[in-house]
């Protein structure tokens, strides 16, 4: 890379063909010169979040993976089952860059932002699985001098989601919350955030060892959905915390209904107003993930005062406005190595991200495992 930003860099792309095939490849793209209010970042860390996998791999059948070419010319292909044809039709023929967030070092800047050259920043907005990324300087998060791009790579999605959940809880008048798939990196971060902020949290996990993991972080209320006494344990935790809002990463199946039913049981036991339509306590579950892609099953044993809706971080940010988002971003920068620290299973290059065995590993979405792409590793 010269001082004039001449040359090209590699970028990971995902394409759906007319034949119903997913193709992953590396594209060479020009490295632009930043405008007056822009910076050019050499990306050195970008996580693979569940939200990235939807664009990267979509509904492809990974058992059909095949590889052609080698090195920077490698193409990985997989068939997309016919039942998903309608869902993926808007993507046909579009070679899309991937990666929601990441961090790196500013290597060039426009006239208004020269002071950022050499600084480590976090940025978001897509196309982060790229060696170089231009961004508006005002949208970048300048981290403290002792933070590396690896430290800052996950500054946005998980930290702001954790803060957004707590913010939503407070805005809607609730005093405690429930989170599912809670042994994930996000779930662990939410435990730390709630402990720091004095917020009661019920963490629902799916394995006994995950209970021990979260309790080791200081979590007080952890319940295992695979246990035979799950509902009793859940109701006990809801009784202690008074949680009436939940954030569900599972999506499909009965868990959302079970949480609502548990909240209703607690409301009735506590002697709140009760009538032919159930308790008068409002109960809310927000679905923010789809680990179970099956239908959401509502076994309606929770009265009529309840809500089930979707929740996404961008919508929360729109609601609270730029000033509040700025405060949350600064908090993330200040607590980057403590409350909002992220841990990674492996750091992989763009080429390694296209190896079938590596794809199988990060697509597995194993709880507590997170992969970091360093687009400049080995290149």
C-alpha positions as CSV (number, residue, x, y, z in Angstrom):
1,X,0.0,0.0,0.0
2,X,1.5,3.3,-1.0
3,X,0.8,6.7,0.6
4,X,-1.5,7.4,-2.4
5,X,-3.7,4.4,-1.6
6,X,-3.0,2.8,-5.0
7,X,-3.6,-0.8,-5.6
8,X,-6.2,-3.4,-4.6
9,X,-7.3,-5.4,-1.7
10,X,-9.2,-8.7,-1.2
11,X,-12.8,-8.8,-0.1
12,X,-14.9,-11.9,0.8
13,X,-18.1,-12.1,-1.4
14,X,-21.3,-14.3,-1.2
15,X,-23.3,-14.9,-4.4
16,X,-26.5,-16.8,-5.2
17,X,-26.6,-18.1,-8.7
18,X,-29.6,-18.6,-11.0
19,X,-29.1,-22.3,-10.6
20,X,-29.8,-22.0,-6.8
21,X,-26.2,-22.4,-5.8
22,X,-24.3,-20.4,-3.1
23,X,-20.8,-19.3,-4.1
24,X,-18.2,-17.9,-1.8
25,X,-15.1,-16.2,-3.3
26,X,-12.5,-13.5,-2.9
27,X,-12.8,-10.4,-5.1
28,X,-10.0,-7.9,-5.8
29,X,-11.4,-4.4,-5.3
30,X,-9.8,-1.0,-5.7
31,X,-8.6,0.7,-2.6
32,X,-10.1,4.2,-2.7
33,X,-8.7,7.4,-1.5
34,X,-10.8,8.7,1.4
35,X,-12.9,11.8,0.9
36,X,-12.5,14.9,3.2
37,X,-14.6,13.4,5.9
38,X,-13.5,9.8,5.5
39,X,-10.8,7.5,6.8
40,X,-9.2,4.4,5.2
41,X,-8.9,1.5,7.7
42,X,-6.6,-1.5,7.3
43,X,-9.0,-4.2,8.8
44,X,-7.2,-6.5,11.2
45,X,-10.2,-8.1,13.0
46,X,-13.8,-8.8,12.1
47,X,-15.9,-11.4,14.0
48,X,-18.3,-13.9,12.6
49,X,-21.5,-13.2,14.3
50,X,-24.7,-15.2,13.8
51,X,-26.1,-12.2,11.9
52,X,-23.2,-12.5,9.5
53,X,-23.9,-16.2,8.8
54,X,-27.3,-15.3,7.3
55,X,-25.6,-13.4,4.5
56,X,-22.5,-15.4,4.2
57,X,-24.0,-18.9,4.0
58,X,-27.8,-18.3,3.9
59,X,-29.8,-21.5,3.8
60,X,-27.1,-23.5,1.8
61,X,-26.8,-27.2,2.5
62,X,-23.2,-27.4,3.7
63,X,-23.2,-31.2,3.1
64,X,-22.9,-30.3,-0.6
65,X,-19.9,-28.1,-0.3
66,X,-17.4,-28.3,-3.2
67,X,-14.2,-26.3,-3.9
68,X,-12.7,-25.2,-7.2
69,X,-9.6,-23.2,-7.8
70,X,-6.9,-22.4,-5.3
71,X,-5.3,-19.5,-3.4
72,X,-7.0,-16.2,-4.1
73,X,-9.0,-17.8,-7.0
74,X,-10.7,-20.4,-4.8
75,X,-14.5,-20.7,-5.1
76,X,-16.6,-22.6,-2.6
77,X,-20.0,-23.7,-3.7
78,X,-23.0,-25.3,-2.0
79,X,-26.6,-26.1,-3.1
80,X,-29.5,-24.2,-1.7
81,X,-32.5,-26.5,-1.0
82,X,-35.5,-25.8,-3.3
83,X,-37.8,-24.8,-0.5
84,X,-35.7,-21.7,0.1
85,X,-35.9,-20.6,-3.5
86,X,-38.4,-17.8,-2.9
87,X,-36.6,-16.5,0.2
88,X,-33.3,-16.2,-1.6
89,X,-34.6,-14.9,-5.0
90,X,-33.8,-11.2,-4.3
91,X,-30.1,-12.2,-3.9
92,X,-29.8,-14.0,-7.3
93,X,-26.9,-12.6,-9.3
94,X,-25.7,-10.2,-6.6
95,X,-22.1,-10.6,-5.4
96,X,-22.4,-9.3,-1.8
97,X,-19.6,-8.3,0.6
98,X,-20.0,-9.7,4.1
99,X,-19.1,-8.7,7.6
100,X,-21.1,-6.4,9.9
101,X,-18.3,-5.0,12.1
102,X,-14.6,-4.9,12.7
103,X,-11.6,-2.9,13.7
104,X,-8.2,-1.9,12.3
105,X,-5.7,0.9,12.0
106,X,-6.3,4.1,10.0
107,X,-3.8,4.2,7.2
108,X,-5.1,7.3,5.4
109,X,-7.6,10.0,6.0
110,X,-9.2,13.0,4.3
111,X,-8.3,16.5,5.1
112,X,-10.8,16.8,8.0
113,X,-9.5,13.6,9.8
114,X,-5.7,13.5,9.4
115,X,-5.3,13.2,13.2
116,X,-6.7,9.7,13.1
117,X,-3.9,8.2,10.9
118,X,-2.2,5.5,12.9
119,X,-5.1,5.2,15.4
120,X,-7.0,2.0,16.1
121,X,-10.8,2.4,15.4
122,X,-13.8,0.2,15.3
123,X,-16.3,0.5,12.4
124,X,-19.5,-1.1,11.2
125,X,-21.9,-1.0,8.3
126,X,-21.1,-4.1,6.2
127,X,-18.2,-5.3,3.9
128,X,-15.9,-5.8,6.9
129,X,-14.4,-9.0,5.6
130,X,-12.2,-6.8,3.5
131,X,-8.5,-5.9,3.7
132,X,-9.3,-2.2,3.5
133,X,-12.5,-0.3,4.3
134,X,-13.4,3.3,3.9
135,X,-15.7,4.8,6.5
136,X,-17.0,8.2,7.6
137,X,-14.7,9.4,10.3
138,X,-17.6,10.5,12.5
139,X,-19.0,7.0,12.4
140,X,-15.8,5.3,13.6
141,X,-15.2,4.5,17.3
142,X,-11.8,5.7,18.4
143,X,-10.6,3.2,21.1
144,X,-8.1,3.8,23.8
145,X,-4.4,3.6,22.9
146,X,-3.9,0.3,24.7
147,X,-6.6,-1.5,22.7
148,X,-5.7,-3.6,19.7
149,X,-7.8,-4.3,16.6
150,X,-8.5,-7.7,18.1
151,X,-9.8,-6.1,21.3
152,X,-12.0,-3.7,19.3
153,X,-13.3,-6.0,16.6
154,X,-16.6,-6.7,18.4
155,X,-17.3,-3.2,19.6
156,X,-20.8,-2.9,18.2
157,X,-23.1,-5.9,17.8
158,X,-22.7,-7.7,21.1
159,X,-21.9,-4.7,23.4
160,X,-24.6,-2.5,22.1
161,X,-27.1,-5.3,22.0
162,X,-26.5,-6.0,25.7
163,X,-26.9,-2.3,26.5
164,X,-29.9,-2.1,24.2
165,X,-31.6,-4.9,26.0
166,X,-31.2,-3.2,29.3
167,X,-32.2,0.1,27.8
168,X,-35.4,-1.4,26.3
169,X,-36.2,-3.0,29.7
170,X,-35.9,0.4,31.4
171,X,-37.8,2.3,28.7
172,X,-40.7,-0.1,28.9
173,X,-41.0,0.0,32.7
174,X,-39.6,-3.5,33.5
175,X,-37.1,-4.0,36.3
176,X,-35.4,-7.3,35.4
177,X,-34.9,-9.4,32.3
178,X,-34.5,-12.9,30.9
179,X,-32.1,-13.9,28.2
180,X,-31.9,-17.3,26.3
181,X,-29.0,-19.1,24.7
182,X,-27.3,-17.2,27.5
183,X,-23.9,-19.0,27.5
184,X,-23.0,-17.3,24.2
185,X,-20.5,-14.5,24.0
186,X,-23.4,-12.1,24.1
187,X,-25.0,-13.9,27.0
188,X,-21.7,-13.8,29.0
189,X,-21.4,-10.1,28.2
190,X,-24.9,-9.4,29.4
191,X,-24.2,-11.2,32.7
192,X,-21.2,-8.9,33.2
193,X,-23.2,-5.8,32.2
194,X,-26.1,-6.6,34.5
195,X,-23.8,-7.3,37.4
196,X,-22.1,-4.0,36.9
197,X,-25.4,-2.1,36.5
198,X,-27.2,-3.9,39.3
199,X,-29.9,-5.4,37.1
200,X,-31.4,-8.8,37.9
201,X,-31.0,-11.3,35.1
202,X,-32.4,-14.8,34.4
203,X,-30.1,-16.6,32.0
204,X,-31.5,-19.7,30.2
205,X,-29.0,-22.1,28.9
206,X,-29.2,-25.5,27.3
207,X,-26.6,-27.7,29.0
208,X,-25.5,-28.3,32.6
209,X,-21.9,-27.2,32.0
210,X,-23.2,-23.8,30.8
211,X,-24.9,-23.3,34.1
212,X,-21.5,-23.7,35.8
213,X,-19.9,-21.4,33.2
214,X,-22.2,-18.5,33.9
215,X,-22.2,-19.0,37.7
216,X,-18.5,-18.8,37.5
217,X,-18.9,-15.3,36.1
218,X,-21.1,-14.3,39.0
219,X,-24.6,-15.0,37.5
220,X,-27.2,-15.7,40.3
221,X,-30.1,-17.0,38.3
222,X,-29.2,-19.6,35.6
223,X,-31.6,-22.3,34.5
224,X,-31.1,-25.2,32.2
225,X,-33.9,-25.7,29.6
226,X,-32.8,-29.4,29.1
227,X,-33.4,-30.2,32.8
228,X,-36.5,-32.2,33.8
229,X,-37.4,-29.5,36.4
230,X,-36.9,-26.6,34.0
231,X,-40.3,-24.9,34.5
232,X,-40.0,-25.1,38.2
233,X,-36.5,-23.7,38.1
234,X,-37.6,-20.9,35.7
235,X,-40.6,-20.0,37.9
236,X,-38.4,-19.8,41.0
237,X,-35.9,-17.5,39.2
238,X,-38.7,-15.3,37.9
239,X,-40.2,-15.1,41.4
240,X,-36.9,-13.9,42.8
241,X,-36.2,-11.4,40.1
242,X,-39.7,-10.2,39.1
243,X,-38.6,-10.3,35.4
244,X,-41.4,-9.5,33.0
245,X,-39.4,-9.0,29.8
246,X,-37.3,-11.6,27.9
247,X,-35.0,-11.6,24.9
248,X,-35.0,-14.9,23.0
249,X,-32.2,-15.9,20.7
250,X,-33.8,-19.3,19.9
251,X,-36.9,-18.1,18.1
252,X,-38.5,-21.4,17.1
253,X,-40.1,-24.0,19.4
254,X,-41.9,-23.6,22.7
255,X,-39.4,-21.6,24.8
256,X,-41.0,-18.1,24.3
257,X,-44.4,-19.6,25.4
258,X,-42.8,-21.3,28.4
259,X,-41.2,-18.0,29.5
260,X,-44.6,-16.2,29.2
261,X,-46.3,-19.0,31.1
262,X,-43.7,-18.8,33.8
263,X,-44.2,-15.0,34.1
264,X,-47.9,-15.5,34.3
265,X,-47.6,-18.1,37.0
266,X,-45.5,-15.8,39.1
267,X,-48.0,-12.9,38.6
268,X,-50.8,-15.1,39.8
269,X,-48.9,-16.4,42.8
270,X,-48.0,-12.9,43.9
271,X,-51.7,-12.0,44.2
272,X,-51.9,-9.5,41.4
273,X,-55.2,-8.6,39.9
274,X,-56.6,-11.6,38.1
275,X,-59.7,-12.1,35.9
276,X,-61.2,-14.3,33.2
277,X,-58.4,-13.2,30.9
278,X,-55.5,-13.9,33.2
279,X,-53.3,-11.6,35.3
280,X,-53.2,-7.9,34.6
281,X,-49.3,-7.9,34.6
282,X,-47.9,-7.2,31.2
283,X,-45.4,-9.8,30.0
284,X,-43.1,-9.2,26.9
285,X,-40.9,-11.6,24.9
286,X,-38.7,-10.2,22.1
287,X,-37.2,-12.6,19.6
288,X,-33.9,-11.4,18.4
289,X,-32.3,-14.5,16.9
290,X,-33.2,-17.7,15.1
291,X,-31.0,-20.6,16.4
292,X,-34.1,-22.7,16.0
293,X,-35.5,-21.9,12.5
294,X,-38.7,-23.8,13.1
295,X,-42.1,-22.3,13.9
296,X,-42.6,-20.4,17.1
297,X,-45.1,-22.4,19.1
298,X,-47.4,-20.5,21.4
299,X,-49.2,-22.8,23.9
300,X,-51.3,-20.0,25.3
301,X,-51.3,-20.5,29.0
302,X,-50.4,-16.9,29.9
303,X,-53.6,-14.9,29.9
304,X,-54.2,-12.0,27.5
305,X,-51.8,-9.3,28.6
306,X,-48.6,-10.2,26.8
307,X,-46.6,-9.3,23.8
308,X,-44.4,-11.2,21.4
309,X,-42.3,-9.2,18.9
310,X,-39.0,-8.9,17.1
311,X,-36.1,-6.9,18.4
312,X,-33.1,-5.7,16.5
313,X,-30.3,-3.4,17.6
314,X,-30.7,-0.9,14.7
315,X,-34.3,-0.4,15.6
316,X,-33.4,0.3,19.2
317,X,-30.7,2.8,18.1
318,X,-33.2,4.6,15.9
319,X,-35.6,4.9,18.8
320,X,-33.2,6.3,21.3
321,X,-31.4,8.6,18.9
322,X,-27.8,9.6,18.1
323,X,-27.0,11.3,21.4
324,X,-27.9,8.3,23.5
325,X,-26.1,5.9,21.1
326,X,-23.0,8.1,21.4
327,X,-23.0,7.7,25.1
328,X,-23.4,3.9,24.8
329,X,-20.6,3.7,22.3
330,X,-18.3,5.7,24.6
331,X,-19.1,3.3,27.4
332,X,-18.1,0.4,25.2
333,X,-14.8,2.0,24.5
334,X,-14.2,2.8,28.1
335,X,-15.0,-0.8,29.2
336,X,-13.6,-2.6,26.2
337,X,-11.2,-4.9,28.1
338,X,-13.6,-5.6,31.1
339,X,-17.3,-5.6,30.7
340,X,-17.3,-5.8,26.9
341,X,-14.3,-8.0,26.4
342,X,-14.7,-10.6,23.6
343,X,-12.9,-13.9,23.4
344,X,-12.3,-15.9,20.2
345,X,-11.9,-19.5,19.5
346,X,-9.5,-18.9,16.5
347,X,-8.3,-16.0,14.4
348,X,-8.5,-17.0,10.7
349,X,-7.5,-15.4,7.4
350,X,-9.8,-14.8,4.4
351,X,-8.4,-17.9,2.7
352,X,-8.9,-20.0,5.9
353,X,-12.5,-18.7,6.1
354,X,-13.1,-20.5,2.8
355,X,-11.8,-23.9,3.8
356,X,-14.7,-26.4,4.2
357,X,-13.5,-27.7,7.6
358,X,-13.3,-24.1,8.9
359,X,-16.7,-23.3,7.5
360,X,-18.2,-26.3,9.3
361,X,-16.6,-25.1,12.5
362,X,-17.9,-21.5,12.5
363,X,-21.3,-22.5,11.0
364,X,-21.8,-24.8,13.9
365,X,-22.6,-21.8,16.1
366,X,-21.3,-23.8,19.1
367,X,-22.1,-21.9,22.3
368,X,-19.3,-19.9,23.6
369,X,-17.2,-20.2,20.4
370,X,-16.5,-17.2,18.2
371,X,-14.3,-16.9,15.2
372,X,-12.4,-13.8,14.2
373,X,-11.4,-13.1,10.6
374,X,-8.3,-11.0,10.2
375,X,-8.4,-10.1,6.5
376,X,-4.7,-9.1,6.4
377,X,-3.5,-12.3,8.1
378,X,-1.0,-14.1,5.9
379,X,-1.6,-11.8,2.9
